[in-house]
Amino acid sequence: LCIPTFEDCIPWEKVIVYDPDKPCMDLGSVYPNMKEFRLAMRQFAINEEFELDTKKTDPTRFIGNRKAEDCPWHIVGRTWPNGNTVMVFSC
């Protein structure tokens, strides 16, 4: 995990920091791009010990749920208008 120093920061640039070993999938969680979000989603499934069922995925969205009939949990991640940043919209 690399924390930027003051010299590394650009005032208008948003820095997104998350723990890749223990990603958070709460509503409003943000990831730098779809590739990072998918990796984080896989790690989240491993950490929580469930099988992930990907319902739909493309460059701008990810929809998935647990592969268990008795579990209503699902997740939706979508890119922001900037085309890169991904936010958890539903979980």
Secondary structure, DSSP 8 states (H G I E B T S, - for coil): -----GGG--TT-------TTS----TT-EESSHHHHHHHHHHHHHHHT--EEEEEEETTEEEEEES-TT---EEEEEE-TTSS-EEEEE-
